[in-house]
Amino acid sequence: MAEDTDVVQPADGSVLDRLPMRAEDGEIRQQFVGEIARAIHAAEKPFLRAVVAELHEADLGDLIAALEPDDRVSLVELTGTDFDFSALNEVDDSVREEILEELEPETVAEGVRELESDDAVELLEGLDEEDQEEILEKLPPSERDALERSLLYPENSAGRRMQTEFISVPPDWTVGQAIDYMRDTPNLPDRFYEIYAVDNAQHWQGAVSLDALLRSRRPVPLADLIDEDRRRVSVMDDQEEVARLFGKYNLVAAPVVDTANRLVGVITIDDVVDVIEEEADEDLKALGGVTSHEELSDSVWTIAKGRFNWLLVNLATAFLASSVLGLFEGQLEKMVALAVLAPIVASQGGNAATQTMTVAVRALATRELGPSNAFRVVLREGLVGLVNGLAFAVITGIAAVAWFKIPGLGVVIGLAIICNLVAGALGGILIPMVLERVRADPAVASGTFVTTITDVVGFFSFLGIATLWFGLK
């Protein structure tokens, strides 16, 4: 098609209509990326400015990720004030840091000034203190002070996630006064869902939702609409707890107060969605023994170094499991079938344990599993292991007899399968619970311990039962 080959120059109408960014399946079109790269090399500022002005921040982030590293910085520099710095929060941390380190502090500071405070904090928090300070020095004192306060809060706390732009009014105003204030005051937040009542010292008094405000007549006192029991969070609350609060009470926004109950910010649903995605991503990586900071854009050396330690731990536990086989070396020499079938027993137990462990880790993370229902859940998982163990004992036993033509072998492997599936089920639920109790991350450490248990129990039960059944020594 002509649009795939012609050079597109800015003109009346949408650039993206003539040069679509995405294909029908939603993937970014390589022809689009190539055209942007060509324009960057040719320094075609009007065209590039027209493109970035039309792109949503998420789409602009995808474009940045698709470009070559050198072109990313050039795109920011060529598009100037038209570039939306919030797009940098849509790319991998390593990509964002590379871009920010290449840009002049003045350029970054100018971009930060256009961001809401929560987006600005997210942009700056990955940089080292020296780079942060260099950028913050270029900002007006009021904006710099607000960002510095937010950066002082612990990582993953509500204080780091909150937006410091919000609407606060005296509780003795009327509905009309509040509406006039919002109409006449510049620089209000782009989006807000409620306004907050505070006293002269900014102490929290309550919240007024916009729907209640707009449905009331102007003379109505705000005091009649204030919800004093509105759910709120502390600046020191963990972001995962905040996300859980939003899910439990169906919130779209929550005020944030400091230790003196002063209103200092607000957290909105878009921030919580990001938290949920980050926590789920972190848990999923941890279950695989991958560090939470690993990203697709990382170098080979960075990824290899991050995975090495956990692989070393796995190697040590593998030697432990293999040492069980060494205890039965003589029996394995006398009956080769035992060596062939032993990995099957261990593997089935490991798979069953992984299923249970996945459910347990997620239930602990969401607080669905706790002391009140622990016994019932453990008993249930044990019974599930027993039921599946019986079923697979029959299946595996029949297969073993058909394979090696030794009737007793079916009984031996069947009993071992039952033992290991029950052990795997109990290990998969109990180990995460114990790790949670001692304040270790179940997602990180459970996998290795559970796999070791199922390997040891599987090998020992199978070879031990075989030794007794066949009288091997």
N, C-alpha and C positions, 0 to 999 in steps of 0.2 A: 504494500500500500504506500501511497505517496507520503503519508505522515511518518512512516517508518524510516524514510531516507532523506527527506527535505530538512534543511536547517530551519528551525523555528525562531523567528525574531519576535520581540514584543510588539503587539498591535492591539487594536480594540478587541475586546472579548477575552475569554479565559484562555491562558496558555495551556492549562491542563486539559481543556477540551480538545485542543489540537495536538497535544502531546501527552496522552494519558500516562499516568505513572504506573498503574497496576493493570495486570491482565485480568481476564474474567475469573480466574481462580483466586484472585487476591494477591498473587505474588507480584513483586516489583519487577517491571519490565527492564531487561538489560539494555534495550535500545534507549529507554529513558535515562538510565544511569550513564550510558555512553554519551548521550547528547549533553547532559549536565557536565560531564568531565571535559568534553570538547569546549564547552562554553567557559569553563574555569581556566583552561589552558589558553584560551583566546582572550581572557579577561573581559568577557561581555557582561558588564555590570547590569545594564538595564534588563536583559533577559533573565539573569540569575535573580535579580531583585523581584522581578515579576513572578518567578516560579516560587520562591520561598514565601512571598507574601500570600500566595494562594494555599500553601500546604498547611495542614494541621500539624501541630507540634509532634504528634506521634508519627505522622508520615515523613516529616522532615528528619526525625530521628532515624527512621528506616533508610532514608536516602543517605544520610551521613555514614551509617554502618556499611552501606554498599559501596561507597567510594573508597578509593585508595587513600592511605593515611595522609600523604602530602596534599591531596585535593581537599580533604576535610577542612584543614586550617584555611586554605585559600578560599573556600566557599564562605566561611565566616567573615573573613577580611573583605572580600569583594562585595558582599551583600550589606555590610555595615549595619545601620540601625534597623533594616528590614529583617535581619536575622533574629528569630525568636530563641533566646538562650534556654528557654524551658525544654527545647528539643534535646538538649544535651543530657537531660535527666531521663531520656528515653533510650539511651544507648548504654552499652556495657561500661562499668566503672573505668576499666583500663583505657577504653577509647576516649571517654570524657576527660580523663586526666591527661592523656597525651595532647589533646586539643588545647586544654586550658594552659598547659605548660608552654606551648608554642606561642600562644597569643600574648600580646602586650597587656600588662595589668590594667591600663586605662580602658582597653577594649572590653575586658572581662567586667570591670567595674560598671561600665556603661550598660552592658547587658544585664548585669545583676540588678541594677536600679529599676529595670522594667518588670522584674519578676515579683510575684507575691513572696512573702517572707519565707514560707515553708519550702517553696521551690528554690529560693536563693540559698537557704541553709543546706538543702540536699546537694546543690551544685558545689558548695564550698567545702563540705565536711570531708570529702575524700582527699583534699589537698593537705600538704604538711603545713604546720603552723606558720612558717616563714612565708610561704606563698599566700596563705590566707590573709596574713597581716598586710602584705604588700597590696593586695586587692582592696581590703577593707579601708586602708588609708586613703584610697581614691574616692570614697563615698562621703556624702554629707554626714556630719556628726550624729544626727538623730537616727538615720538609717544604719550607720555603722554600729551604734550602741545596741540597737534592737537585734541585729544579727549576731553580735558578739555574745549577748546574753543567751540567745538560743543555742549557740555553739558550745556554751559552757555546760549545758545539761548533758546527762549521760547519753551515750549512743543507744539507740532503740528505745528511748523514753518518749513520753508524750510531749515533753518540752522541745525535743528535736523535731517532732512531727507537726507541731501546731503552727497555725498561721496567726501572726500577731495583728493582722488587720481584722477588725470586727466593729460592730456598732453597739455602743453603750450609751444609755440615756438615764437620767434621773428617774426614780420610781414615782415621783409626784407629778410627772408630766401627764398630759392627756394624749389620746390617740392622735388628735389633730397636730399637736406639737411634734410628736414623733414623726409623723408623715412629712410635715413641712421640713423638719431637720434633714430627713433622708433626701428630699427633693433638692434642697438648697446647698447641701454640703458636698464639695468636690472630693475626689479621691476616696470614695467608699470602696469596699471590696467589690470585685466584679460579680461575684455570686454570694448570696447569703440566704439563710433559711429562717433565721430568727434574730431578734435583737435582745440585748441583755440590759437588765436594770442593775445599776451600781450606785453606791453612795459616793460622797465627795472623795473618799480615800480609795475608790475603785474596788471596795469590798463587794463581793457577789450578793445580789439580792434576789435574782430570779431571771426567768426567760419569758419572752413573749413571742410566740410563733407568728409568722407573717400571715397565715390564713386567719388567725384570730384577730390580728390587728386590722386587716383589710375588711373584715366582716363587721367591724364595730363602727359606731358613729363617732365623729370627731370629738364631741365633748366627753366621751367616756374616759374615766381615769385609767391610766396604765395599770395602777394597782389592782384594778378589778380583773385584769387579764394575766397578771404575772403568775407563772408557775414556779413556786418556791421549791418544789420537790424535783425540779428538772435534773435528770442525770448529768453529772459533770465528772471530770477526771482531774487528777493532780498532775502537775508537771513531771513528777518523778515516777508516775505509773509506767509500767512496761507497755510497749506498743502492742504486744500480743494480747495483753489484758484489755487494752482499749478496743481492739478489734473484736474481742469476745463480747464486750459490753455492747457494741454496736449491733452485733448479730443477735444477741439475746433480747434486746429491747427495741429492735427495729429503728435505730437512730439514723438520721442523715447528717446530724451535726451534734457536737458536744462541746460545751465551754470548758476551758482549762483554767484552773486556779492554782495559785502558788501555796506555800505552806501557811501563809497568813490569810488564806481565803480571798485573795485579791484576784480579780479577773485579768489574765495575762494573754489569753489567746483562745483559739477555737480549732477543733479538728473536724474536718468534713469527710464525707463518705468516700470521696475520691482518694484521699490519703489512706483511708482504711483498706480500700481495695488493694492499693499498692502494698500495704503491710501484709495482707493475707497472701498475696502472690509471693512476696519475699520469704515469709515464714514457710509456706508450702514448698518453695524451691529449696530452702535451706534443709528442711527435713528430708526431702527426697534425695538430695545429694549426700546427706549424712548417712542415710541407710545404705548407700553404696560405697561409703568410705571416702567420699570426695569432699574437699573443703568447701565451705559455703561461698568462698570468694572466687572459686574457679569459674571462668567464663570462656565462651567459644573464641573470643578474640585473644586469649592469652597465648604466650609463646610456648613452644614445645618444652623448653627447660622449666618454665614456671609450672606447667601442668605436671611434668614428671616429678619435680621436687615436692609438689603438694601431695601427690599420691604415694610417694615412696614410703613414708613412715607407716601408713596403715597397711600397705602391702607387707612390710617387714613384720608387723604384728601378726598378720595372717599367716606368714611363713612359720613363725614360731608356734602358733597353735596347730598348724598342719603337721609339724614334727611331733607334737604331742599326740595327735590322733594316730599318726603312723606308728608311734611307739607301741600302741595297743596291738597292732598287727605283729610287731616283733615278739610279743609275748606268746603268740600262737604260731611261731615260725615252723615248728615241727608238724603241727596239725595241717598247715597249709601245704607242706611238702607231700603229705600222705593223701590229701584229697584236694586236687586242683580246683574242683568245683567251688570250694569255699572262697578261694581267691577271686574267682570270676564273679560270684554273687555278692560278696561283702560290700562292694561299692553301691550296689542297688539298695541295700538296707540303709546305708548311711545317707544316700541321696534322697530317698523317700522321706526320711525323718527330717532332713534339712529343709526340704520343700514345705513340709507341713509346718515346721517351726517358723519359716519365713512368713507364711500366710498369717499365722497367729500373731507373730511379732509386729507385722505391719498394722494390723487392726489395733493391737495394744498400744503401740507408740502413738498412733493417731488419736485414740481415745484418751490417752494421758494428756496429749497436747491440748485437746479441746475440753478437758476436765470432765469428760463423760465417765471416766473410770477413776474411782477413788476408794477410800476406806469403806464407804457405806455399801458399795456393791462389789467389792473386790472378791469376796469368797464365792459369791454366786457366779461371777464371770469366770473365775479360775476353775470352778467345778464344771461349768458349761464347756469350757475349752478342753478340759480333761476328757469329758464324755465324748466330745466331737472327735478327739484323737483316738479314743477307744473304738468308736463306731467305724471311722475310716480305717483304723488298723485292722479290724475284723474283716472288712470288705477286701482290703488289699492283701491281707494274709491269704485269703482264698485264691485271689487272682494270681498272686506271685507264687504261691505254693504249687498250683497247677502248672504254671509255666516252668518252674524249676524241675518238676518231675518229668514233664514232657521233654525238656531239654537234656537232662543228664540221666534219665531212666533210673533214678534212685528214689524210691518211695519216701524214705525217711527224710530226705532233703526238703520236701515240701512242708513237712511239719516244722522242721527247724527254722526255715526262713520265715514261715508264717508267724511263729511265736516271736521271732526277732523283730519282724515288721510291727507287730502289735506293741511290743515294748518301746520301740523307737518312735513310733508315731505318738504314743502317749507322752513319752519323754519330751518330744519336740513341741507338742502342744503346751505342756506345762512350762517348759523352758521359755517358749515364745511369749508367754504371758507373765511369768514370775520374774524373769531377768529384767525386763523393762521396768516393772514395778519396783524392784529393789534399787535399780539405778536411779529412778526418780526419787526414791526415799532418801538416798544418800546425796541428792542434789547433783548427780551426773546427768548428762544428756542421754536419754534412752536411745534417741535416733542415731547417735554417733557410735555408742559402744555395744549396743545389743547384738548386732549382726555377728560379730566375731565370737562372742561368748556362746551364743545360741548354736552356731554352726559347730563349734568345738564340742559342745555337749552332745549333739546328735551324732557326730562322727564317732566320739568315744563310746557312747551308749550303743550305737549301731554295730560297730565292730565287736565290742566286748560281748554284747548279748548274742549276736549271731555265732561268733566263734566259740563262745563259752557254752551255749546250748548244743552246738554241733559236737564239741568235745565230749560232753556228757552223753549225748544221744548215741553217738557212734563209738564211744569208748576210745577216742583218740588220745594219745599222750605224746 
